[in-house]
Amino acid sequence: MNRFTLSTIPGPPLSIDEASRTAELVIATSAPIGGVSLDCSAGAVNYGPAPVPVLLDHENQTGAMAGRILSIRSEANQLIGVAQFSDAPAADAGWALAQAGCAVSVGALVQPADLVPLDATADRAARWTLREASLVPVGADPACVVRSAEPLSPSPMNTQTATDSAPEIISRAEITRERNILRSAQAANLNTAETQELIDSGKPFDAVVVTILERMAARTPAKTTGAMVALPNNDHTAEGLIQRALEGKLTGDPLWLQLRQFGYGGNAKNGPDLITRAMSTSDLPNLLQASGDRQLAARFLEQQGGVLAAARNRPLNDYRTASTVDLALVGTATKMIEGAEVELGYVTDSGISYKPTRWSRGLKVSHEAMANDDLAGMAEAISELASACLDAEKSELAYLLQGTANGATVSDGTAMFATAHGNNAAGGLTIAGLSAAIAALRGQTTAGGRFIDLQPGTLIVPIAAETTALQLISTNLAAAVTANVQPWTNIKVEVEPRLSGSYCYLVAAGARLPLELGRLTAAPGLLTETEFKTGAYMAKASHSFGVAATEYRAIVRLALS
């Protein structure tokens, strides 16, 4: 059924205010995206104290900041923000996109402890932090757009066929889908028949965009000699070329020759020198840095695991000392007798604090390597910088567990695995040994004697114990006798090569974790420059974090021999 007349392309969203350069954004909805549904009700979203930025395409760069969110409210399972596009480097670009009614994508930080099962396919984030909102060409949630502020019922723009016998209520998601298809089809110069075919196909908007791109590519004439392959969407830019070169996908002419179309000049005689000269006279270093940041982030997220499973992530705002609290002092609830006063527990600094420090590693790429377009090798080297920073985190956390005989000092002034803490077990990776470790974990109490009811979550083992640990919790073998049944199939195994072969560690499930990892930066950042004397390209990855041992009750050390 045709709900829009194709002769009328939707105009600017009605929430646009030209005088103040503001627009209402549907930042998020409760629709599951990537297996997670964000709770958009009042009180579920954290943000601030700094203004929430509006970015272009989630680029965490100052040059990509288009504006800021002035106010936020919850409305009908949606998070609505009023964005202002002024006093920002990319304000004009952001304002133009907002006027066109572009899609919106949310940058959300969700802690695992705040996820609760929603259904068989998704979890609900009961609490989450709004980091940023981005203007994007295609959003994951079709309902997240620059808000139209129009009614849900059909408007004059929504026409019905003559066969309709009764008014139809159209969902906002469907309205948004058809409008986005109209805009995309117009940008791709598709004719009316093709546009109508896409609308009537019933395909999700993401699938329709793929079809549009395929038709655009089919209509783009191919170059016959020495030409690079046609690049879809916005990849046909200087940054797109560099990203493809970093990924080893560049084809056709050398990079220095292809960059001529973007104003870098050069010819066949001096072409190999073009890269080096451009490094000092243009924005090429910035393009390399933006692509390198993506390489860093991808590798950093790829190699999570190991001892990180024992650490609670805590975002830090500066390099000042971060203090921790001892929740075990809350104590237990008591029966209330008429006229009696409530007994008070208390929360105070645990006495354990730490300061984040900066860790860095750099590399240098020679003039010759740049001239030869050896950027794919440089991309792998940049990725290794992320691995180096992550190794620093894991090494510091592993030291808290085993750097001294019984681990780091905790809030009561003794070592984490002191005998008095009751968090040591013997028996090795056997049913009896794991049973002893679980019993020790479940027996932990607060200072007032209240049981904490900890559940076993993750078993962190050294390399030599990996096979035995996986065999122990495997469900592939059926035990012949009851004594050989292993009932803890929900325990996860993480392998940490930085651990010695003497112990493995059983960590509690949930938010109560034994270690704290405070990150001033969510992932390493890349800094680049060109060496004046040699023309070499230099890159440095920096990452700031600190660690502390905070909760001995949430971990049990199991001796392997």
Residue pairs with C-beta under 8 A, 6 or more apart in sequence:
1 160
1 161
1 164
1 168
2 159
2 161
2 196
2 199
2 200
3 154
3 158
3 159
3 160
3 170
3 174
3 175
3 178
4 10
4 157
4 158
4 159
4 178
4 179
4 182
4 199
5 157
5 159
6 182
6 192
6 195
6 196
7 192
8 157
9 182
9 183
9 186
10 101
10 157
10 179
10 182
10 183
12 99
12 100
12 101
13 23
13 24
13 98
13 99
13 101
13 145
13 146
13 147
13 148
13 149
14 148
14 149
14 150
15 23
15 24
15 146
15 147
15 148
15 149
16 22
16 23
16 98
16 99
16 146
17 23
20 84
21 84
21 85
21 86
21 91
21 95
22 70
22 82
22 83
22 84
22 85
23 82
23 83
23 85
23 98
23 99
23 146
23 147
24 80
24 81
24 82
24 83
24 146
24 147
24 149
25 54
25 69
25 80
25 81
25 82
25 83
25 98
25 104
25 133
25 144
25 145
25 146
25 147
26 78
26 79
26 80
26 104
26 143
26 144
26 145
26 146
26 147
27 69
27 72
27 79
27 80
27 81
27 104
27 106
27 130
27 133
27 144
28 38
28 40
28 78
28 79
28 106
28 108
28 130
28 141
28 144
29 38
29 40
29 77
29 78
29 79
29 141
29 143
29 144
30 37
30 38
30 39
30 40
30 77
30 78
30 124
31 37
31 141
31 143
32 118
32 121
32 122
33 140
33 141
34 140
35 121
35 122
35 123
36 110
36 115
36 122
36 123
36 124
36 125
37 118
37 122
37 123
37 124
37 125
38 44
38 79
38 106
38 108
38 110
38 124
38 125
38 128
39 45
39 124
39 125
39 126
39 127
39 128
40 74
40 77
40 78
40 79
41 74
41 77
42 74
44 74
44 125
44 126
44 127
44 128
45 72
45 74
45 79
45 128
45 129
45 130
46 127
46 128
46 129
46 130
47 69
47 72
47 129
47 130
51 68
51 69
51 70
52 68
52 69
52 72
52 81
52 130
52 131
52 132
52 133
53 65
53 67
53 68
53 69
53 132
53 133
54 65
54 66
54 67
54 68
54 69
54 83
54 85
54 88
54 94
54 132
54 133
54 134
54 135
55 64
55 65
55 66
55 107
55 132
55 133
55 134
55 135
56 64
56 66
56 90
56 93
56 94
56 97
56 134
56 135
57 64
57 134
57 135
57 136
58 105
58 107
58 132
58 134
58 136
59 290
60 132
60 293
61 290
61 293
62 89
63 89
63 90
63 286
64 89
64 90
65 88
65 89
65 90
66 85
66 88
66 90
66 91
66 93
66 94
66 95
66 97
66 135
67 83
67 84
67 85
67 86
67 88
67 91
67 94
67 95
68 83
68 84
68 88
69 81
69 82
69 83
69 133
70 81
70 82
70 83
70 84
71 81
71 82
72 79
72 80
72 81
72 82
72 130
73 79
73 80
73 81
74 80
78 143
79 106
79 130
80 147
81 133
83 98
83 133
85 91
85 92
85 94
85 95
85 98
88 94
94 135
97 135
97 146
98 135
98 146
100 183
101 145
101 146
101 148
101 179
101 183
102 135
102 136
102 137
102 145
102 146
103 135
103 136
103 137
103 138
103 139
103 142
103 144
103 145
103 180
104 133
104 134
104 135
104 136
104 139
104 144
104 145
104 146
105 133
105 134
105 135
105 136
105 139
105 140
105 141
105 144
106 130
106 132
106 133
106 134
106 144
107 130
107 131
107 132
107 133
107 134
108 125
108 128
108 129
108 130
108 131
109 128
109 129
109 131
109 315
110 125
110 128
110 129
111 127
111 128
111 313
111 511
112 511
113 510
113 511
114 125
114 126
114 127
114 128
115 123
115 124
115 125
115 126
116 123
116 124
116 126
117 123
117 124
118 124
129 315
137 233
137 234
138 180
138 205
138 206
138 209
139 145
142 173
142 176
142 177
142 180
142 204
142 205
143 172
143 173
143 176
145 176
145 180
152 169
152 170
152 171
152 172
152 175
153 167
153 169
153 170
154 160
154 167
154 168
154 169
154 170
158 170
158 175
160 167
160 168
176 205
177 204
177 205
178 199
180 205
181 195
181 198
181 199
181 205
181 208
182 195
182 199
184 208
184 209
184 212
185 194
185 195
185 198
185 212
186 195
188 212
188 215
188 216
190 198
190 212
190 215
194 215
198 208
198 211
198 212
201 208
203 211
213 232
213 233
216 232
217 230
217 232
220 230
222 230
226 252
226 253
227 252
227 253
228 241
228 250
228 251
228 252
228 253
228 258
229 251
229 252
230 236
231 240
231 244
234 240
235 243
235 244
237 262
238 259
238 262
238 264
238 284
238 287
239 287
239 290
239 291
241 250
241 255
241 258
241 259
242 255
242 284
242 287
242 288
242 291
242 375
243 291
243 294
244 250
245 255
245 373
245 375
245 376
246 291
246 292
246 295
246 375
246 376
246 378
246 379
246 382
247 376
247 379
248 376
248 379
250 258
250 373
250 375
252 258
254 271
254 373
255 275
255 373
255 375
256 264
256 266
256 271
256 272
256 274
256 275
256 371
256 373
257 266
257 268
257 271
259 266
259 274
259 278
259 284
260 266
263 282
264 274
264 278
264 282
264 284
265 274
266 273
266 274
272 371
272 372
273 371
275 284
275 367
275 370
275 371
276 367
276 370
276 371
276 530
276 535
278 284
279 285
279 370
279 530
279 535
279 537
280 530
280 532
280 535
285 528
285 529
285 530
285 537
288 528
288 537
288 539
289 526
289 527
289 528
289 539
291 379
292 379
292 382
292 526
292 528
292 539
293 525
293 526
295 379
295 382
295 383
295 386
296 382
296 383
296 385
296 386
296 523
296 524
296 525
296 526
296 541
297 386
297 523
298 383
298 386
299 383
299 384
299 386
299 387
300 386
300 389
300 390
300 523
300 524
301 523
303 386
303 387
303 390
304 390
305 494
305 495
306 394
306 460
306 494
306 495
306 496
306 497
306 498
307 394
307 397
307 398
307 401
307 460
307 494
307 496
307 498
307 499
307 515
308 393
308 394
308 397
308 517
309 457
309 458
309 460
309 492
309 494
309 507
310 397
310 401
310 458
310 460
310 505
310 507
310 513
310 514
310 515
310 555
311 397
311 513
311 514
311 515
311 516
311 517
311 547
312 511
312 513
312 515
312 516
312 517
312 550
313 517
313 519
314 322
314 516
314 517
314 518
314 519
315 518
315 519
315 522
316 322
316 356
316 518
316 519
316 520
316 544
316 545
316 546
317 520
318 520
319 355
319 356
319 357
319 520
319 544
320 355
321 353
321 354
321 355
322 353
322 354
322 355
322 356
322 518
322 546
322 548
323 349
323 350
323 352
323 353
324 349
324 350
324 352
324 353
324 411
324 516
324 548
324 550
325 347
325 348
325 349
325 350
326 347
326 348
326 349
326 350
326 351
326 411
327 347
327 446
327 512
327 551
328 446
328 447
328 452
328 551
328 553
329 345
329 346
329 347
329 348
329 446
329 447
329 448
330 345
330 346
330 347
330 446
330 448
331 343
331 345
331 446
331 447
331 448
331 449
331 450
332 446
332 448
332 449
332 450
333 450
334 342
334 343
336 342
345 448
350 410
350 411
350 550
351 411
351 413
352 409
352 410
352 411
352 548
352 549
352 550
353 548
354 516
354 518
354 546
354 547
354 548
355 546
356 518
356 519
356 520
356 544
356 545
356 546
357 544
357 545
357 546
358 542
358 543
358 544
359 389
359 392
359 542
359 543
359 544
359 545
360 540
360 541
360 542
360 543
361 385
361 388
361 389
361 540
361 541
362 385
362 538
362 539
362 540
362 541
363 378
363 381
363 382
363 385
363 538
363 539
363 540
364 531
364 536
364 537
364 538
365 374
365 378
365 381
365 536
365 537
365 538
365 539
366 534
366 536
367 534
367 535
367 536
369 377
369 378
370 537
378 537
382 526
382 539
382 541
385 524
385 526
385 539
385 540
385 541
386 523
386 524
386 541
388 541
389 524
389 541
389 542
389 543
392 543
392 545
393 517
393 543
393 545
393 547
394 496
394 498
395 498
396 545
396 547
397 515
397 517
397 547
398 496
398 498
398 499
399 408
400 407
400 408
400 416
400 515
400 547
400 548
400 549
401 407
401 408
401 416
401 499
401 505
401 515
401 557
402 499
402 500
402 502
402 503
404 415
405 415
406 415
406 416
406 417
406 418
407 415
407 416
407 417
407 549
407 557
408 415
408 416
408 548
408 549
409 415
409 416
409 549
410 416
410 549
410 550
410 551
410 552
411 550
414 420
414 421
416 423
416 514
416 549
416 552
416 555
417 423
417 424
417 552
417 557
418 552
421 552
421 553
422 440
422 443
422 444
423 440
423 441
423 444
423 552
423 553
423 555
423 556
423 557
424 440
424 556
424 557
424 559
425 433
425 436
425 437
425 439
425 440
425 506
425 556
425 557
425 558
425 559
426 433
426 436
426 558
426 559
427 433
427 434
427 435
427 436
427 558
427 559
428 558
428 559
428 560
428 561
429 461
429 465
429 468
429 469
429 472
429 504
429 558
429 560
430 472
431 472
431 483
431 484
431 486
433 558
433 559
434 459
434 472
434 486
434 488
434 506
434 558
436 558
437 456
437 506
437 556
437 558
438 456
438 488
438 506
438 556
440 556
441 454
441 456
441 506
441 508
441 554
441 555
441 556
442 451
442 453
442 454
442 455
443 451
444 451
444 452
444 454
444 553
444 554
445 451
445 452
445 553
446 452
452 512
452 553
454 508
454 509
454 510
454 512
454 553
454 554
455 508
455 509
455 510
456 488
456 490
456 491
456 506
456 508
456 509
457 491
457 492
457 507
457 508
457 509
457 510
458 491
458 492
458 493
458 494
458 506
458 507
458 509
459 469
459 473
459 491
459 492
459 493
459 494
459 504
459 505
459 506
459 507
460 494
460 495
460 496
460 499
460 504
460 505
460 507
461 469
461 493
461 494
461 495
461 496
461 499
461 504
461 505
462 495
462 496
462 497
462 499
462 500
462 501
462 503
462 504
462 560
463 495
463 497
463 501
464 501
465 501
465 504
465 560
466 493
466 495
469 493
469 504
470 493
472 486
473 486
473 488
473 489
473 491
473 493
474 486
475 489
479 485
479 486
491 506
499 505
501 560
502 559
502 560
502 561
503 557
503 558
503 559
503 560
504 557
504 558
504 560
505 555
505 556
505 557
505 558
506 555
506 556
506 558
507 513
507 514
507 554
507 555
508 514
508 553
508 554
508 555
512 551
512 553
512 554
513 550
513 551
513 554
514 549
514 550
514 551
514 552
514 553
514 554
514 555
515 547
515 548
515 549
515 550
516 547
516 548
516 549
516 550
517 545
517 546
517 547
518 545
518 546
518 547
518 548
519 543
519 544
519 545
520 544
520 545
521 542
521 543
521 544
521 545
523 543
524 541
524 542
524 543
525 541
525 542
525 543
526 539
526 540
526 541
527 539
527 540
527 541
527 542
528 537
528 538
528 539
528 540
529 538
530 536
530 537
530 538
531 537
531 538
